[in-house]
Amino acid sequence: MILSATPKWSAPALRPYLPKDLAILLRIVRASIEQLASEDYSENQIKAWIEAFDDEPAFAKRLESGLTLVATLEGLPAGFIALKGKDQIDLLFVAPGVARRGVATTLVDAIEKLAQARGVSALHVEASDCAVPLFSVRGYEPQRRSSVSLGDEWLANTSMTKTLGASPAPLH
Ligand SMILES: CC(C)(COP(=O)(O)OP(=O)(O)OC[C@H]1O[C@@H](n2cnc3c(N)ncnc32)[C@H](O)[C@@H]1OP(=O)(O)O)[C@@H](O)C(=O)NCCC(=O)NCCS
């Protein structure tokens, strides 16, 4: 089961990814692409994007190889973010039932703070068309439009970058 809208709203909690999350995160990926990205991409592009996650071991490796944070609401995963290397946001997905409630904002904010604390000077993302408004609001600057090949389809995205401030001096 993935989260659906609840009248009661509480702020998401964050925790690191655990291998037991794999199945639910995959369900979040498929549901969010299907329901949240369908205004920006064609039916065939949506299908190709979802199919790109059919290789579960490869998806698990992507989640495990970098820093992955899971946002939970009422104890259930509501979305997640994965960082590739030190400075590339690789994955960001939110369950459609709790979209526009700040789950992605909480995740991106946390990853920015962690990156900044590790001395990273800028974060990069290949933002899907439905994620561009979110990253723009958070101060990411568009660099260029590009396309990614998935199956027989090409999906457009926008390379965006945010310069992070200097890491705060340690407290004494
Ligand atoms: C993009 C996505 C992660 C946003 O998640 P979210 O939790 O709904 O985002 P938030 O609630 O934190 O949104 C914060 C702000 O970003 C902007 N925003 C987010 N989604 C938006 C949309 N679909 N249209 C316009 N603005 C949007 C708004 O300014 C929003 O603030 P508001 O709700 O007060 O107006 C989610 O829609 C998703 O999973 N999409 C499908 C997968 C995807 O494209 N992932 C990104 C890969 S780079």
The ligand as a Tripos MOL2 file, in Angstrom:
@<TRIPOS>MOLECULE
LIG
   48    50     1     0     0
SMALL
NO_CHARGES

@<TRIPOS>ATOM
      1 C1          8.2890   16.8550   -8.6570 C.3       1 LIG1
      2 C2          7.8210   16.2280   -7.3450 C.3       1 LIG1
      3 C3          9.0020   15.4690   -6.7180 C.3       1 LIG1
      4 C4          7.3290   17.3520   -6.3860 C.3       1 LIG1
      5 O1          6.9950   16.7640   -5.1270 O.3       1 LIG1
      6 P1          6.0100   17.5050   -4.0760 P.3       1 LIG1
      7 O2          6.2040   16.8570   -2.7520 O.co2     1 LIG1
      8 O3          4.6440   17.5370   -4.6110 O.co2     1 LIG1
      9 O4          6.6190   18.9760   -4.0650 O.3       1 LIG1
     10 P2          6.3950   20.0800   -2.9080 P.3       1 LIG1
     11 O5          5.0600   19.9060   -2.2670 O.co2     1 LIG1
     12 O6          7.5680   20.1070   -2.0050 O.co2     1 LIG1
     13 O7          6.3590   21.4310   -3.7980 O.3       1 LIG1
     14 C5          7.0010   22.6080   -3.3830 C.3       1 LIG1
     15 C6          6.7700   23.6900   -4.3990 C.3       1 LIG1
     16 O8          7.3070   23.3130   -5.6780 O.3       1 LIG1
     17 C7          6.4350   23.7700   -6.7190 C.3       1 LIG1
     18 N1          5.7950   22.6150   -7.3790 N.ar      1 LIG1
     19 C8          5.8800   21.3160   -7.0190 C.ar      1 LIG1
     20 N2          5.1840   20.5410   -7.8820 N.ar      1 LIG1
     21 C9          4.6600   21.3770   -8.8040 C.ar      1 LIG1
     22 C10         3.8400   21.1990   -9.9650 C.ar      1 LIG1
     23 N3          3.4160   19.9750  -10.3460 N.pl3     1 LIG1
     24 N4          3.4560   22.2880  -10.6710 N.ar      1 LIG1
     25 C11         3.8710   23.5220  -10.3130 C.ar      1 LIG1
     26 N5          4.6360   23.7710   -9.2170 N.ar      1 LIG1
     27 C12         5.0350   22.7070   -8.4940 C.ar      1 LIG1
     28 C13         5.3840   24.6410   -6.0330 C.3       1 LIG1
     29 O9          5.9110   25.9420   -5.9330 O.3       1 LIG1
     30 C14         5.3090   23.9730   -4.6720 C.3       1 LIG1
     31 O10         4.7980   24.8370   -3.6620 O.3       1 LIG1
     32 P3          3.1920   24.9990   -3.4660 P.3       1 LIG1
     33 O11         2.6200   23.6110   -3.4290 O.co2     1 LIG1
     34 O12         3.0920   25.7210   -2.1550 O.co2     1 LIG1
     35 O13         2.7130   25.7850   -4.6590 O.co2     1 LIG1
     36 C15         6.6210   15.2520   -7.6010 C.3       1 LIG1
     37 O14         5.6570   15.9230   -8.3720 O.3       1 LIG1
     38 C16         7.0010   13.9600   -8.3400 C.2       1 LIG1
     39 O15         7.3550   12.9610   -7.7360 O.2       1 LIG1
     40 N6          6.8810   13.9950   -9.6920 N.am      1 LIG1
     41 C17         7.0690   12.8270  -10.5560 C.3       1 LIG1
     42 C18         8.5030   12.3500  -10.5990 C.3       1 LIG1
     43 C19         9.4880   13.4430  -10.9680 C.2       1 LIG1
     44 O16         9.3130   14.1730  -11.9270 O.2       1 LIG1
     45 N7         10.5850   13.5020  -10.2000 N.am      1 LIG1
     46 C20        11.6280   14.4880  -10.3800 C.3       1 LIG1
     47 C21        12.8000   13.9010  -11.0490 C.3       1 LIG1
     48 S1         14.0670   15.1300  -11.2230 S.3       1 LIG1
@<TRIPOS>BOND
     1     1     2 1
     2     2     3 1
     3     2     4 1
     4     2    36 1
     5     4     5 1
     6     5     6 1
     7     6     7 2
     8     6     8 1
     9     6     9 1
    10     9    10 1
    11    10    11 2
    12    10    12 1
    13    10    13 1
    14    13    14 1
    15    14    15 1
    16    15    16 1
    17    15    30 1
    18    16    17 1
    19    17    18 1
    20    17    28 1
    21    18    19 ar
    22    18    27 ar
    23    19    20 ar
    24    20    21 ar
    25    21    22 ar
    26    21    27 ar
    27    22    23 1
    28    22    24 ar
    29    24    25 ar
    30    25    26 ar
    31    26    27 ar
    32    28    29 1
    33    28    30 1
    34    30    31 1
    35    31    32 1
    36    32    33 2
    37    32    34 1
    38    32    35 1
    39    36    37 1
    40    36    38 1
    41    38    39 2
    42    38    40 1
    43    40    41 1
    44    41    42 1
    45    42    43 1
    46    43    44 2
    47    43    45 1
    48    45    46 1
    49    46    47 1
    50    47    48 1
@<TRIPOS>SUBSTRUCTURE
     1 LIG1         1 GROUP 0 **** ****
